[in-house]
Amino acid sequence: MACWVLKTEPTDYSLADLLREGETEWAGVKNALAVRNLKAMKKGDQVMIYHTGNERAVVGVAKVLRAEEGRVVIGKAKALGRVVTLAEIKERADLKGWGVVRMGRLSVVPTTEAEWACVMGMERGEVKSFKE
């Protein structure tokens, strides 16, 4: 199972919208690399929801419910107990190579299990290193 980050401007579509609707097709991706990443997503993959704009933070998680022919539907979302800000992420040496940091404008970012574990640990207030 792969892990991903989906970035969204919360004034356009937010985690609250996804929680209210239950599921949504992730659309509107135009960057060629982001489209390729979207096409690589599979049913059951884990997704972090990242709010861009003024918030700049991982705010929730979800699952890929359906993925076919470049169409991805996500759902089973839940809010994090504590958001993890980009500023916090950039302070972590074990996340310096993460696509969220290196490719800030990319809207669909592949994420390793170690990066996922690190961010989820940060949400829980853990400070240990999560190296692969």
MARBA-3410 file (N, C-alpha, C, O; in Angstrom, 1 decimal):
132
0.8,-1.2,0.0,0.0,0.0,0.0,0.9,1.2,0.0,1.8,1.3,0.8 ~ 0.6,2.2,-0.9,1.4,3.4,-1.0,0.8,4.5,-0.2,-0.3,4.4,0.3 ~ 1.6,5.5,0.0,1.1,6.7,0.8,1.3,7.9,-0.1,2.3,8.0,-0.9 ~ 0.4,8.9,0.1,0.4,10.1,-0.7,0.1,11.3,0.1,-0.5,11.2,1.2 ~ 0.4,12.5,-0.4,-0.1,13.8,0.1,-0.9,14.4,-1.0,-0.4,14.5,-2.1
-2.1,14.8,-0.7,-2.9,15.6,-1.6,-3.1,17.0,-1.1,-3.5,17.2,0.1 ~ -2.6,18.0,-1.8,-2.7,19.4,-1.4,-3.9,20.1,-1.9,-4.3,19.8,-3.1 ~ -4.5,20.9,-1.1,-5.7,21.6,-1.5,-5.7,23.0,-0.8,-5.3,23.1,0.3 ~ -6.2,24.0,-1.5,-6.4,25.3,-1.0,-7.7,25.2,-0.2,-8.8,24.9,-0.8 ~ -7.7,25.4,1.1,-9.0,25.1,1.9,-10.1,26.0,1.5,-11.3,25.7,1.8
-9.9,27.2,0.9,-11.0,28.0,0.4,-11.6,27.4,-0.8,-12.8,27.8,-1.2 ~ -10.9,26.5,-1.5,-11.5,25.9,-2.7,-12.2,24.5,-2.3,-13.3,24.3,-2.7 ~ -11.4,23.7,-1.6,-12.0,22.4,-1.1,-11.1,22.1,0.2,-9.9,22.0,0.1 ~ -11.8,21.9,1.3,-11.1,21.6,2.5,-11.4,20.2,3.1,-12.3,19.5,2.6 ~ -10.6,19.9,4.1,-10.9,18.6,4.8,-12.3,18.7,5.4,-13.0,17.6,5.3
-12.8,19.8,5.8,-14.2,19.9,6.4,-15.2,19.5,5.3,-16.2,18.9,5.5 ~ -14.9,19.9,4.0,-15.8,19.6,2.9,-15.8,18.1,2.7,-16.9,17.5,2.5 ~ -14.6,17.5,2.7,-14.5,16.0,2.5,-15.2,15.3,3.7,-15.9,14.3,3.4 ~ -15.0,15.7,4.9,-15.7,15.1,6.0,-17.2,15.2,5.9,-17.9,14.2,6.2 ~ -17.7,16.3,5.5,-19.1,16.5,5.3,-19.7,15.7,4.2,-20.8,15.1,4.3
-19.0,15.6,3.0,-19.4,14.8,1.9,-19.2,13.3,2.0,-19.9,12.5,1.3 ~ -18.2,12.9,2.7,-17.9,11.5,2.9,-16.9,11.0,1.9,-16.0,10.2,2.3 ~ -17.0,11.4,0.7,-16.0,11.1,-0.3,-16.0,12.1,-1.5,-17.0,12.8,-1.6 ~ -14.9,12.1,-2.2,-14.9,13.0,-3.4,-13.9,12.5,-4.4,-13.0,11.8,-4.1 ~ -14.2,12.8,-5.7,-13.2,12.6,-6.7,-12.2,13.7,-6.7,-12.5,14.8,-6.7
-10.9,13.3,-6.6,-9.8,14.3,-6.6,-9.6,14.7,-8.1,-9.1,13.9,-8.9 ~ -9.9,15.9,-8.4,-9.8,16.4,-9.8,-9.2,17.7,-9.8,-8.8,18.3,-8.8 ~ -8.9,18.2,-11.0,-8.4,19.5,-11.2,-6.9,19.6,-11.2,-6.3,20.7,-11.2 ~ -6.2,18.4,-11.2,-4.8,18.3,-11.2,-4.3,18.6,-12.6,-4.8,17.9,-13.6 ~ -3.4,19.5,-12.8,-2.9,19.9,-14.2,-1.4,19.6,-14.4,-1.0,19.3,-15.5
-0.6,19.7,-13.4,0.8,19.5,-13.5,1.1,18.1,-13.9,0.5,17.2,-13.4 ~ 2.0,17.9,-14.9,2.2,16.6,-15.5,2.7,15.6,-14.5,2.2,14.4,-14.5 ~ 3.6,16.0,-13.6,4.1,15.1,-12.6,3.0,14.7,-11.6,2.9,13.6,-11.2 ~ 2.2,15.7,-11.2,1.1,15.4,-10.3,0.1,14.5,-10.9,-0.5,13.6,-10.2 ~ -0.2,14.7,-12.2,-1.1,13.8,-12.9,-0.6,12.4,-12.9,-1.3,11.4,-12.7
0.7,12.2,-13.2,1.3,10.9,-13.2,1.2,10.3,-11.8,1.0,9.1,-11.7 ~ 1.5,11.1,-10.8,1.4,10.5,-9.4,-0.1,10.1,-9.1,-0.3,9.1,-8.5 ~ -1.0,10.9,-9.6,-2.5,10.6,-9.4,-2.8,9.3,-10.0,-3.5,8.4,-9.5 ~ -2.3,9.1,-11.2,-2.5,7.8,-12.0,-1.9,6.6,-11.3,-2.3,5.5,-11.6 ~ -0.9,6.8,-10.5,-0.2,5.7,-9.8,-0.9,5.3,-8.6,-0.6,4.3,-8.0
-1.9,6.1,-8.1,-2.6,5.7,-6.9,-3.5,4.5,-7.1,-4.1,4.3,-8.2 ~ -3.6,3.7,-6.0,-4.4,2.5,-6.1,-5.4,2.4,-4.9,-5.2,3.1,-3.9 ~ -6.4,1.7,-5.1,-7.4,1.5,-4.0,-6.7,1.0,-2.8,-5.9,0.1,-2.8 ~ -7.1,1.6,-1.6,-6.5,1.3,-0.4,-5.3,2.1,0.1,-4.9,2.1,1.2 ~ -4.7,2.9,-0.9,-3.6,3.7,-0.5,-4.0,4.7,0.5,-5.2,5.2,0.6
-3.0,5.1,1.4,-3.3,6.1,2.4,-3.0,7.5,1.8,-2.1,7.7,1.0 ~ -3.7,8.5,2.3,-3.6,9.9,1.8,-3.5,10.8,3.0,-4.4,10.7,3.9 ~ -2.6,11.7,3.0,-2.6,12.9,3.9,-3.2,14.0,3.2,-2.9,14.3,2.0 ~ -4.1,14.8,3.9,-4.7,16.0,3.3,-3.9,17.2,3.8,-3.8,17.3,5.0 ~ -3.4,18.0,2.9,-2.5,19.1,3.3,-3.2,20.4,2.8,-3.5,20.5,1.6
-3.5,21.3,3.7,-4.0,22.6,3.3,-2.9,23.5,3.0,-1.9,23.7,3.7 ~ -3.0,24.2,1.8,-2.1,25.1,1.3,-2.5,26.5,1.8,-3.3,26.7,2.7 ~ -2.0,27.6,1.1,-2.4,28.9,1.4,-1.9,29.4,2.7,-0.7,29.1,3.1 ~ -2.7,30.0,3.5,-2.3,30.6,4.8,-2.1,29.5,5.9,-1.3,29.7,6.8 ~ -2.7,28.3,5.7,-2.6,27.3,6.7,-1.3,26.5,6.6,-0.6,26.3,7.6
-1.0,26.0,5.5,0.3,25.2,5.2,0.5,24.1,6.3,1.4,24.2,7.0 ~ -0.4,23.1,6.3,-0.3,22.1,7.3,-1.0,20.8,6.8,-1.9,20.8,6.1 ~ -0.5,19.6,7.3,-1.2,18.4,7.2,-2.3,18.4,8.2,-2.1,18.6,9.4 ~ -3.5,18.3,7.7,-4.7,18.5,8.6,-5.5,17.2,8.8,-6.3,17.1,9.7 ~ -5.3,16.2,7.9,-6.1,15.0,8.0,-5.6,13.9,7.2,-4.6,14.0,6.5
-6.3,12.7,7.3,-5.9,11.6,6.5,-7.2,11.0,5.9,-8.3,11.2,6.3 ~ -6.9,10.2,4.8,-8.1,9.6,4.1,-7.5,8.3,3.4,-6.3,8.0,3.5 ~ -8.4,7.6,2.7,-8.0,6.4,1.9,-8.5,6.6,0.5,-9.5,7.3,0.2 ~ -7.8,6.0,-0.4,-8.2,5.9,-1.8,-9.3,4.8,-1.9,-9.0,3.6,-1.6 ~ -10.5,5.2,-2.2,-11.6,4.2,-2.3,-11.7,3.6,-3.7,-12.0,2.4,-3.8
-11.5,4.4,-4.7,-11.5,3.9,-6.1,-10.4,4.6,-6.9,-10.2,5.8,-6.7 ~ -9.8,3.8,-7.8,-8.8,4.4,-8.6,-8.8,3.7,-10.0,-8.4,2.5,-10.0 ~ -9.1,4.4,-11.0,-9.1,3.8,-12.3,-9.0,4.8,-13.4,-9.7,5.9,-13.3 ~ -8.2,4.5,-14.4,-8.0,5.4,-15.5,-7.7,6.9,-15.1,-8.3,7.8,-15.7 ~ -6.9,7.1,-14.1,-6.6,8.4,-13.6,-7.6,9.1,-12.8,-7.4,10.2,-12.4
-8.7,8.4,-12.6,-9.8,9.0,-11.7,-9.6,8.4,-10.3,-9.5,7.2,-10.1 ~ -9.5,9.2,-9.3,-9.3,8.8,-7.9,-10.4,9.4,-7.0,-10.7,10.6,-7.0 ~ -11.0,8.5,-6.3,-12.0,8.9,-5.3,-11.4,8.6,-3.9,-11.0,7.5,-3.6 ~ -11.4,9.6,-3.0,-11.0,9.4,-1.7,-12.1,9.5,-0.7,-13.1,10.2,-1.0 ~ -11.9,8.9,0.5,-12.9,9.0,1.5,-12.4,8.4,2.8,-11.2,8.3,3.0
-13.3,8.0,3.7,-12.9,7.5,5.0,-12.0,8.5,5.7,-11.0,8.1,6.3 ~ -12.2,9.8,5.6,-11.3,10.8,6.1,-11.5,11.0,7.6,-12.6,10.8,8.1 ~ -10.5,11.5,8.2,-10.6,11.9,9.6,-9.6,13.0,9.8,-8.5,13.1,9.2 ~ -9.9,13.9,10.7,-9.0,15.1,11.0,-7.9,14.6,11.9,-8.2,13.7,12.8 ~ -6.8,15.2,11.8,-5.7,14.9,12.8,-6.1,15.5,14.1,-6.8,16.5,14.2
-5.6,14.9,15.2,-5.8,15.4,16.5,-5.1,16.8,16.7,-5.6,17.6,17.4 ~ -4.0,16.9,16.0,-3.2,18.1,16.0,-2.6,18.3,14.6,-2.0,17.4,14.1 ~ -2.8,19.4,14.0,-2.3,19.6,12.6,-0.8,19.7,12.7,-0.2,20.0,13.8 ~ -0.1,19.3,11.6,1.4,19.3,11.6,1.7,20.4,10.5,1.4,20.2,9.3 ~ 2.3,21.4,11.0,2.6,22.6,10.1,3.8,22.4,9.2,4.7,21.6,9.5
3.8,23.1,8.1,5.0,23.0,7.2,6.3,23.5,8.0,7.3,23.0,7.8 ~ 6.1,24.5,8.8,7.3,25.0,9.6,7.8,23.9,10.5,9.1,23.7,10.5 ~ 7.0,23.1,11.1,7.4,21.9,11.9,8.1,20.9,11.0,9.1,20.3,11.4 ~ 7.5,20.6,9.9,8.0,19.6,9.0,9.4,20.0,8.5,10.3,19.2,8.5 ~ 9.6,21.3,8.2,10.9,21.8,7.7,12.0,21.7,8.8,13.2,21.7,8.5
11.6,21.6,10.1,12.6,21.5,11.1,13.1,20.1,11.3,14.2,19.9,12.0 ~ 12.5,19.1,10.7,12.9,17.7,10.8,13.9,17.3,9.8,13.6,17.4,8.6 ~ 15.1,16.9,10.2,16.1,16.4,9.3,15.7,15.2,8.5,16.0,15.1,7.4 ~ 14.8,14.4,9.2,14.4,13.2,8.5,13.3,13.4,7.5,12.8,12.5,6.8 ~ 12.9,14.7,7.3,11.9,15.0,6.3,12.4,16.0,5.3,11.7,16.5,4.4
13.7,16.3,5.3,14.3,17.3,4.4,14.2,16.9,2.9,14.1,17.8,2.1 ~ 14.2,15.6,2.7,14.1,15.2,1.3,12.6,14.9,0.8,12.4,14.5,-0.3 ~ 11.7,15.1,1.7,10.3,14.8,1.4,9.8,15.7,0.3,10.1,16.9,0.3 ~ 9.0,15.2,-0.6,8.5,16.0,-1.7,7.7,17.2,-1.3,7.6,18.2,-2.0 ~ 7.0,17.2,-0.1,6.3,18.3,0.4,7.2,19.5,0.6,6.9,20.7,0.5
8.5,19.2,1.0,9.5,20.2,1.3,10.2,20.6,0.0,10.4,21.8,-0.3 ~ 10.6,19.6,-0.8,11.4,19.8,-2.0,10.6,20.4,-3.1,11.2,21.2,-3.9 ~ 9.4,20.0,-3.3,8.6,20.4,-4.4,7.3,21.0,-3.9,6.2,20.5,-4.1 ~ 7.4,22.2,-3.3,6.3,22.8,-2.6,5.1,23.1,-3.4,4.0,23.2,-2.9 ~ 5.2,23.2,-4.7,4.0,23.5,-5.6,3.4,22.2,-6.1,2.3,22.4,-6.8
3.9,21.1,-5.9,3.4,19.8,-6.5,2.2,19.4,-5.6,2.3,19.3,-4.4 ~ 1.0,19.2,-6.3,-0.2,19.0,-5.6,-0.5,17.5,-5.2,-1.4,17.2,-4.4 ~ 0.2,16.6,-5.8,0.1,15.1,-5.5,1.5,14.6,-5.2,2.3,14.5,-6.2 ~ 1.8,14.3,-4.0,3.2,14.0,-3.6,3.3,12.6,-3.1,2.6,12.2,-2.1 ~ 4.1,11.7,-3.7,4.3,10.4,-3.1,5.0,10.5,-1.8,5.9,11.4,-1.6
4.7,9.6,-0.9,5.2,9.7,0.5,5.7,8.3,0.9,4.9,7.3,0.7 ~ 6.9,8.2,1.5,7.3,6.9,1.9,6.6,6.5,3.3,6.0,7.4,3.9 ~ 6.7,5.2,3.6,6.1,4.8,4.9,6.8,5.5,6.0,6.2,5.8,7.1 ~ 8.1,5.7,5.9,8.9,6.4,7.0,8.5,7.8,7.1,8.3,8.3,8.2 ~ 8.2,8.5,6.0,7.7,9.9,6.0,6.3,10.0,6.7,6.0,10.8,7.5
5.5,9.0,6.3,4.1,8.9,6.9,4.3,8.7,8.4,3.6,9.5,9.1 ~ 5.1,7.8,8.8,5.2,7.5,10.2,5.8,8.7,11.0,5.3,9.0,12.1 ~ 6.7,9.4,10.4,7.2,10.6,11.0,6.2,11.7,11.2,6.0,12.2,12.3 ~ 5.4,12.0,10.2,4.3,13.0,10.3,3.3,12.6,11.3,2.8,13.4,12.1 ~ 2.9,11.3,11.3,1.9,10.8,12.3,2.5,10.8,13.7,1.7,11.1,14.6
3.7,10.6,13.8,4.4,10.7,15.1,4.4,12.1,15.6,4.2,12.4,16.8 ~ 4.7,13.1,14.7,4.7,14.5,15.0,3.3,14.9,15.5,3.1,15.7,16.5 ~ 2.2,14.4,14.9,0.9,14.7,15.3,0.6,14.2,16.7,-0.1,14.9,17.5 ~ 1.3,13.1,17.1,1.1,12.6,18.5,2.1,13.2,19.5,2.1,12.9,20.6 ~ 3.0,14.1,18.9,3.9,14.8,19.8,5.2,14.1,20.0,6.0,14.4,20.9
5.5,13.0,19.2,6.7,12.3,19.3,7.8,13.0,18.6,7.6,13.7,17.6 ~ 9.0,12.9,19.2,10.2,13.7,18.6,11.3,12.8,18.1,12.2,13.3,17.5 ~ 11.1,11.5,18.2,12.1,10.5,17.7,12.3,10.6,16.2,11.3,11.0,15.5 ~ 13.4,10.1,15.7,13.7,10.1,14.3,13.0,8.8,13.7,13.0,7.8,14.3 ~ 12.5,9.0,12.5,11.9,7.9,11.8,12.6,7.6,10.5,12.0,7.8,9.4
13.8,7.1,10.6,14.6,6.8,9.4,14.2,5.5,8.8,13.7,4.6,9.5 ~ 14.3,5.4,7.5,14.0,4.1,6.8,15.1,3.1,7.0,15.0,2.0,6.5
END
